[in-house]
Amino acid sequence: MMEQINESKNYIQQQIKENQPNIGLILGSGLGVLADEIENPTVIPYGDIPHFPTSTVAGHKGQLVAGTLQGKNVIAMQGRFHYYEGYTMQQVTFPVRVMKALGVEQILVTNAAGGINESFDAGNLMLITDHINNMGDNPLIGPNIDELGPRFPDMSQAYNTELMNVAKQSASELGLTLQEGVYVGNTGPVYETGSEVKMLRTLGGDAVGMSTVPEVIVANHAGIKVLGISCISNMAAGILDQPLSHDEVIETTEKVREDFIQLVKKVIETM
């Protein structure tokens, strides 16, 4: 793994030259538009990077974009990898390892999620305060590589308190409503049943999706500070009497993208 990380890192460094990033962005379904805001961008398709998987889901462009955003050097994943695509947990989280090798110290993870909390509405933005790993797997299973992080990493503050305060202050200054809650990570690729949503609400979940948790575990293992934001793209099954679809997810994220872009740019300016 160390060889693969270094080969990916070296290739990316050759493309971005002096513009070494210290903030990483992982942009979920329909949220990749933020990468279009990056100035002086270097765009690297995942297929060109040694050992990178490729993104197969609609709404995920499948490329890295490096440059500056609000005066900060950033590198953005315009589309992520999912466990349900058939990748291993190690493949799903490999880009986080590479970001760490490139010098990334803080990471913003975003996703489109189904609302479990009945006080939420589709189109809300939610600050992720914690998560529940309901995927039945963990990217750290297997031999630990001490160079990458400790055998038993602490997850008691998986989402950095200081960065959460920055997000809340930024939303307040922009006059945006920012919900807060616990994100549940399921494997997918099916949407939950109504009974499953009731169970997840009982367990303390406020939103549910099919990503994010593996990357956040690895980021914590690597000592990267994490901030997470969900776009509540639809209310989960059983709350509203309507079927769920990926088209609805993309449609909702498009409607809120200006609020999302404003918030993230404000946060990055302060990070």
C-alpha positions in Angstrom: 0.0 0.0 0.0 2.8 2.4 0.8 4.3 2.0 -2.7 0.9 2.6 -4.3 0.3 5.7 -2.2 3.7 7.1 -3.1 3.2 6.4 -6.8 -0.2 8.1 -6.8 1.2 11.0 -4.8 4.2 11.5 -7.1 2.1 11.4 -10.2 -0.3 14.1 -8.8 2.6 16.2 -7.6 4.0 16.2 -11.1 0.7 17.6 -12.4 0.1 20.3 -9.8 3.8 21.3 -9.4 4.2 24.0 -6.7 0.5 24.2 -5.8 0.6 21.8 -2.9 -2.8 21.4 -1.2 -3.4 21.5 2.5 -7.2 21.3 2.3 -9.0 18.3 0.8 -12.6 18.2 -0.5 -14.7 15.1 -1.2 -17.8 16.2 -3.2 -20.8 13.9 -3.3 -23.7 13.3 -5.6 -24.7 16.5 -7.4 -22.2 18.6 -5.3 -19.3 18.4 -7.6 -20.2 21.9 -8.9 -18.0 23.3 -6.1 -14.9 22.2 -8.0 -15.9 24.5 -10.8 -15.2 27.4 -8.4 -11.5 26.4 -8.0 -9.2 29.0 -9.6 -6.2 28.1 -11.7 -7.4 24.5 -11.8 -5.4 21.4 -12.7 -7.8 18.6 -13.7 -6.6 15.0 -13.4 -9.0 12.2 -14.5 -9.0 9.4 -12.0 -8.2 7.0 -14.8 -4.8 8.7 -15.3 -3.7 8.3 -11.7 -1.8 5.1 -10.8 -3.9 2.8 -8.5 -7.0 5.1 -8.4 -10.4 3.4 -9.0 -12.8 5.0 -11.4 -16.2 6.6 -10.5 -19.2 4.8 -12.0 -22.2 6.8 -10.5 -24.2 9.5 -12.3 -23.5 12.9 -10.7 -19.8 12.0 -10.1 -17.5 13.4 -12.8 -14.5 11.2 -11.7 -11.6 13.6 -11.5 -9.3 15.5 -9.1 -9.3 19.2 -9.3 -6.4 21.1 -7.7 -5.9 24.8 -7.4 -6.9 27.7 -5.1 -10.3 28.4 -3.5 -10.7 31.5 -1.3 -6.9 31.9 -1.4 -6.3 28.4 0.0 -4.6 25.6 -1.8 -7.1 22.8 -2.2 -7.6 19.5 -3.9 -11.1 18.2 -4.7 -12.5 14.9 -5.5 -15.2 15.7 -8.1 -17.0 12.4 -7.4 -16.1 9.6 -4.9 -16.0 5.8 -4.8 -18.6 3.7 -3.0 -18.5 0.3 -1.4 -21.6 -0.7 -3.3 -19.7 -0.2 -6.6 -17.8 -3.3 -5.7 -14.7 -1.7 -4.4 -13.0 -2.8 -1.2 -13.1 -0.4 1.7 -9.3 0.1 1.1 -10.0 1.2 -2.5 -12.9 3.5 -1.4 -10.6 5.3 1.0 -7.4 5.2 -1.0 -7.7 8.9 -2.1 -7.7 10.0 1.5 -4.4 8.2 2.0 -3.0 10.0 -1.0 -4.4 13.4 0.2 -2.5 12.9 3.5 0.7 12.0 1.6 0.3 15.3 -0.4 0.1 17.3 2.8 -3.6 17.7 3.4 -4.3 18.5 7.0 -8.0 19.2 6.9 -10.7 17.6 4.8 -14.3 18.6 4.0 -16.6 15.6 3.2 -19.9 16.2 1.6 -22.8 14.0 0.5 -26.4 13.8 -0.5 -28.4 12.0 2.2 -31.9 11.0 3.0 -33.5 12.8 5.9 -34.5 10.7 8.9 -35.2 13.5 11.3 -38.8 14.5 10.6 -38.1 18.2 11.4 -35.8 18.3 8.3 -36.9 19.3 4.8 -35.5 18.3 1.4 -33.0 20.9 0.5 -31.7 21.5 4.0 -28.0 21.4 4.6 -26.9 19.4 7.7 -23.7 19.7 9.7 -22.6 16.2 10.5 -21.9 16.1 14.2 -21.2 12.3 14.4 -21.9 9.2 12.5 -23.0 5.5 12.8 -21.2 2.9 10.8 -23.9 0.6 9.7 -21.9 -0.8 6.8 -20.8 -4.0 8.5 -17.2 -3.4 7.4 -14.3 -1.1 8.3 -11.4 0.2 6.1 -9.0 -0.4 8.9 -9.6 -4.2 9.1 -6.4 -6.1 8.4 -2.7 -5.5 9.3 -2.1 -1.9 10.6 0.6 0.1 8.9 2.1 2.2 11.7 3.3 4.8 9.2 -0.3 5.6 8.3 -1.8 5.7 11.8 -2.4 3.9 15.1 -3.8 0.4 15.5 -6.8 1.7 17.5 -7.7 5.3 16.5 -9.9 7.4 18.7 -13.2 8.3 17.1 -14.8 10.2 20.0 -14.5 13.4 18.0 -14.6 12.1 14.5 -15.8 15.5 13.2 -13.6 18.3 14.5 -15.3 20.6 17.0 -13.3 23.7 15.8 -14.3 23.2 12.2 -17.9 22.6 13.2 -17.9 25.9 15.0 -16.4 27.6 11.8 -19.3 26.1 9.8 -22.0 27.3 12.2 -20.5 30.8 12.3 -20.2 30.9 8.5 -23.8 29.8 8.1 -25.0 32.4 10.6 -23.1 35.2 8.8 -24.6 34.1 5.5 -28.1 33.9 6.9 -28.3 30.2 6.0 -30.2 27.6 8.1 -27.7 24.8 8.9 -29.3 21.7 10.5 -27.2 19.5 12.7 -27.3 15.7 13.1 -25.9 12.2 13.0 -25.2 10.6 9.7 -25.8 6.8 9.2 -23.7 5.1 6.6 -25.4 2.1 4.9 -23.9 0.0 2.2 -26.6 0.6 -0.5 -27.2 0.5 -3.3 -30.8 0.3 -2.3 -32.7 3.0 -0.5 -33.9 2.0 2.9 -37.3 0.5 3.7 -39.7 2.4 5.9 -39.0 0.0 8.8 -35.3 0.4 8.4 -35.7 4.2 8.6 -37.7 3.8 11.9 -34.9 1.6 13.2 -32.2 4.1 12.3 -34.2 7.0 13.9 -34.4 4.9 17.1 -30.7 4.4 17.0 -30.1 8.2 16.9 -29.7 8.8 13.1 -30.8 12.1 11.5 -29.8 11.3 7.9 -28.7 8.3 6.0 -26.5 7.7 3.0 -24.2 5.3 1.3 -20.8 7.0 1.7 -18.6 9.2 3.9 -18.2 7.0 6.9 -15.2 5.0 5.5 -13.4 8.2 4.4 -13.9 9.8 7.8 -12.6 6.7 9.6 -9.4 6.7 7.5 -9.0 10.5 7.8 -9.1 10.2 11.6 -6.7 7.3 11.4 -4.3 9.5 9.4 -4.7 12.5 11.8 -6.6 14.7 9.3 -9.2 17.1 10.8 -12.7 16.4 9.4 -15.7 18.6 8.6 -18.8 17.0 7.2 -21.9 18.5 5.5 -24.9 16.6 4.1 -27.4 17.9 1.6 -30.8 16.5 2.6 -31.8 15.6 -0.9 -35.0 13.8 0.0 -36.9 12.5 3.0 -36.2 8.9 3.7 -38.7 6.1 3.1 -41.9 6.1 5.1 -41.9 9.8 5.9 -43.5 11.0 2.7 -45.7 8.8 0.6 -43.6 8.8 -2.5 -41.0 6.6 -4.2 -37.3 7.5 -4.0 -34.9 8.0 -7.0 -31.4 9.1 -7.8 -32.9 11.7 -10.2 -34.6 13.4 -7.2 -31.3 13.5 -5.4 -29.5 15.3 -8.3 -32.5 17.6 -8.8 -32.5 18.7 -5.1 -28.7 19.2 -4.9 -29.0 21.5 -8.0 -31.6 23.6 -6.3 -29.5 24.2 -3.2 -26.1 24.4 -4.9 -25.8 28.2 -4.5 -26.3 28.0 -0.7 -23.9 25.0 -0.6 -21.2 26.8 -2.6 -21.6 30.0 -0.5 -21.3 28.1 2.7 -18.3 26.0 1.7 -16.4 28.9 0.3 -17.0 30.9 3.5 -15.8 27.9 5.6 -12.7 27.4 3.5 -11.9 31.1 3.8 -11.7 30.6 7.6 -10.1 27.2 7.7 
